[in-house]
Amino acid sequence: MKKFFAALVCAAAVSAAQAAPKFGISAGGGAIFGPSWSKSSTENMNGFIYPATAFGAIGLGYKTQTFDVGGFVFGDFTYVEVSAVYLAQIGKAYEVRIKPVAGGQDLSSIVPAQDDQDYLNHIVIVDVLGKYPFAFGKSFNVFPAIGLGFKSSVAGNEYSDFSHDVLWGLSVKAGGGADYSLGQKLFLRGEVLFYFQVASDREANIAEFKDQGFTDVTRFVFLPEGHYMGHQFKLALGYKLI
């Protein structure tokens, strides 16, 4: 039985080696798009808001749903893909609630939600993905992929990460793609990824503002509550360099 399993593993390894294309380097670029969702909570670190109110503190909570569209360039090293992405996230902030606190009691439940608000966020992303391509004939390759994406907010409206000083985020990404040869050098690449943000600088911002004795009542700082996730669909034209 042990010999059988050993032979099976060897056969699988040989088949994988034969299916994988030879090492090469390629580059290209194209379009990227897809939906994303987030839930965020913010808090005024000042401990009070405007003197005319009876509230002792104030927060802001909302969810977003956007359609993201942009472009990207990539470098492919057979088993590693590195890409640089620009995305405009366009959509709505909804379930927008002011979260006042008076006498230590959260009054969110008695404050009505505001109307949906326009949401706009501009980000750049650097992705590093590990991948393993399998060749199916001479013209078609497929590959699973997993890795990390580092994003940075560069502009946006009042509900964006940029406006709330959340300037970077780190996401885990997983999915796969396929290449179709258009000739000796050119190929068409399609890719689908799901991502989930696992870290950002929001916690660092909170600690920093607490240490500094936050006094600007017109600004909000992200709490470490919430999530950020979505799908990315990529379509690109690539060129084999080696």
C-alpha positions in Angstrom: 0.0 0.0 0.0 2.8 2.4 0.8 4.5 1.6 -2.5 1.1 2.4 -4.2 0.8 5.8 -2.6 4.4 6.6 -3.3 4.0 5.7 -6.9 0.8 7.8 -7.0 2.5 10.9 -5.6 5.4 10.5 -8.0 3.0 10.2 -11.0 1.2 13.3 -9.8 4.5 15.2 -9.5 5.6 14.1 -13.0 2.2 15.1 -14.5 2.3 18.5 -12.8 5.9 19.1 -14.1 4.9 18.1 -17.6 1.7 20.3 -17.4 3.5 23.4 -16.2 5.0 25.7 -18.8 8.7 26.4 -18.8 9.9 29.4 -16.8 9.4 32.7 -18.6 8.9 36.4 -18.0 6.1 38.5 -19.4 4.5 41.9 -18.9 1.3 43.6 -19.9 -1.7 45.6 -18.8 -5.4 46.1 -19.0 -8.7 46.8 -17.3 -9.9 45.9 -13.8 -13.4 46.1 -12.4 -15.7 44.6 -9.8 -17.9 45.2 -6.8 -16.8 45.9 -3.2 -18.5 46.2 0.2 -17.4 47.8 3.5 -18.7 48.5 7.0 -17.1 51.3 8.9 -17.4 52.9 12.3 -15.8 56.2 13.4 -15.5 58.1 16.6 -14.7 61.6 17.6 -11.8 61.1 20.0 -12.5 64.5 21.7 -15.0 63.3 24.2 -17.5 66.0 23.3 -18.9 67.7 20.2 -20.4 71.2 19.8 -21.2 73.0 23.1 -24.8 73.6 22.0 -25.6 69.9 22.3 -26.1 67.7 25.3 -24.1 64.8 23.8 -21.0 63.6 25.5 -19.4 62.0 22.4 -20.3 61.3 18.8 -19.6 58.7 16.2 -20.5 57.9 12.6 -21.3 54.5 11.2 -22.2 53.4 7.6 -21.8 50.7 5.0 -20.7 51.2 1.4 -21.4 49.3 -1.8 -19.4 50.4 -4.8 -18.5 49.4 -8.3 -14.7 49.7 -8.8 -13.2 50.4 -12.2 -9.6 51.2 -13.3 -6.5 49.9 -15.0 -3.4 47.9 -14.1 0.0 46.8 -15.3 1.6 43.5 -14.4 4.9 41.6 -14.5 4.7 37.8 -14.6 7.5 35.5 -13.6 5.7 32.2 -14.2 5.1 31.4 -10.5 4.8 35.0 -9.3 2.7 37.8 -10.6 3.3 41.4 -9.5 0.8 44.1 -10.5 0.2 47.8 -9.9 -3.5 48.9 -9.9 -5.4 52.2 -10.0 -9.1 52.0 -9.0 -11.9 54.5 -8.7 -14.5 53.2 -6.2 -17.9 54.7 -7.1 -21.1 54.0 -5.2 -23.2 54.7 -2.1 -22.7 55.0 1.6 -25.9 53.7 3.2 -27.3 53.1 6.7 -25.5 56.3 7.6 -26.1 56.9 11.3 -24.8 59.5 13.7 -24.0 57.7 17.0 -24.3 60.2 19.9 -23.6 59.2 23.5 -25.0 61.1 26.5 -24.3 60.1 30.1 -22.4 57.1 29.0 -25.4 55.7 27.1 -25.3 55.0 23.3 -28.3 56.8 21.7 -27.8 55.3 18.2 -31.0 53.4 18.3 -33.2 56.5 18.6 -31.4 58.5 15.9 -32.8 57.9 12.4 -30.6 56.8 9.6 -29.7 59.5 7.0 -30.4 59.2 3.3 -27.9 57.4 1.2 -24.9 59.4 0.3 -22.6 59.4 -2.7 -19.3 57.6 -2.1 -16.1 58.1 -4.0 -12.6 56.7 -3.2 -9.5 56.6 -5.3 -6.9 54.0 -4.4 -3.7 52.5 -5.8 -2.8 48.8 -5.1 0.2 46.7 -5.3 -0.5 42.9 -5.6 2.0 40.1 -5.1 0.5 36.7 -6.0 1.9 33.2 -6.0 0.6 31.1 -8.9 1.1 27.7 -10.6 0.2 27.5 -14.3 -1.0 24.4 -16.0 -0.8 24.0 -19.8 -3.7 22.6 -21.7 -2.4 22.3 -25.3 -0.1 24.9 -26.9 -2.4 27.9 -26.6 -4.2 27.7 -23.2 -2.9 27.9 -19.6 -4.8 28.1 -16.3 -3.5 29.0 -12.9 -4.7 29.2 -9.3 -3.4 32.2 -7.4 -3.1 33.4 -3.8 -1.3 36.4 -2.2 -1.4 39.8 -0.7 -2.6 43.2 -1.9 -1.4 46.5 -0.4 -3.6 49.5 -1.0 -3.2 53.2 -0.4 -6.0 55.8 -0.6 -5.0 58.9 -2.6 -8.2 60.9 -2.9 -11.9 60.8 -2.1 -15.0 62.5 -0.8 -16.0 62.9 2.9 -16.9 59.2 3.4 -13.8 57.8 1.9 -10.8 56.2 3.6 -8.7 59.1 2.5 -10.9 61.7 4.3 -10.7 59.6 7.5 -6.9 59.3 7.4 -7.0 55.5 6.7 -4.3 55.7 4.1 -3.3 52.0 3.7 -4.8 48.5 4.0 -3.6 45.0 3.6 -5.8 42.3 2.0 -5.5 38.6 1.4 -6.5 37.6 -2.2 -7.3 34.3 -3.8 -8.6 33.2 -7.1 -7.2 32.2 -10.5 -6.8 33.0 -14.1 -6.2 31.8 -17.6 -4.0 32.8 -20.5 -4.8 32.3 -24.2 -2.0 32.6 -26.7 -2.6 35.0 -29.6 0.7 34.2 -31.3 4.3 33.5 -30.5 4.6 36.4 -28.0 1.1 38.0 -27.4 -1.5 36.4 -25.1 -4.8 37.4 -23.5 -5.1 37.0 -19.7 -8.3 36.9 -17.7 -8.2 36.7 -13.9 -10.7 36.6 -11.0 -9.8 37.4 -7.4 -11.7 37.6 -4.1 -10.1 39.8 -1.4 -10.7 40.5 2.3 -8.9 43.3 4.2 -7.0 42.0 7.2 -5.2 45.1 8.4 -5.0 48.8 8.0 -3.6 51.9 9.8 -6.9 52.7 11.5 -5.7 51.3 14.8 -2.4 53.3 14.6 -4.4 56.5 14.0 -6.6 55.9 17.0 -3.6 55.4 19.3 -1.9 58.5 17.9 -4.8 60.8 18.3 -5.4 59.6 21.9 -1.8 60.3 22.7 -2.0 63.7 21.3 -5.2 64.7 23.1 -7.4 65.0 20.1 -9.2 68.4 20.0 -10.5 68.9 16.4 -14.2 68.3 16.7 -14.8 68.5 13.0 -12.8 65.3 12.2 -13.5 61.7 12.7 -11.1 58.8 13.2 -11.8 55.2 12.2 -12.4 52.7 15.0 -11.1 49.1 14.5 -14.6 47.9 13.8 -15.7 47.0 10.3 -14.8 45.0 7.2 -13.7 45.5 3.6 -14.1 42.9 0.9 -14.9 42.5 -2.8 -14.2 40.8 -6.2 -11.8 41.9 -8.9 -12.1 40.9 -12.5 -9.1 41.5 -14.7 -8.7 41.5 -18.5 -5.3 42.2 -20.0 -3.0 41.8 -23.0 0.4 40.4 -22.2 3.7 40.1 -24.1 6.3 37.3 -23.5 9.7 38.9 -22.9 11.5 35.6 -22.2 
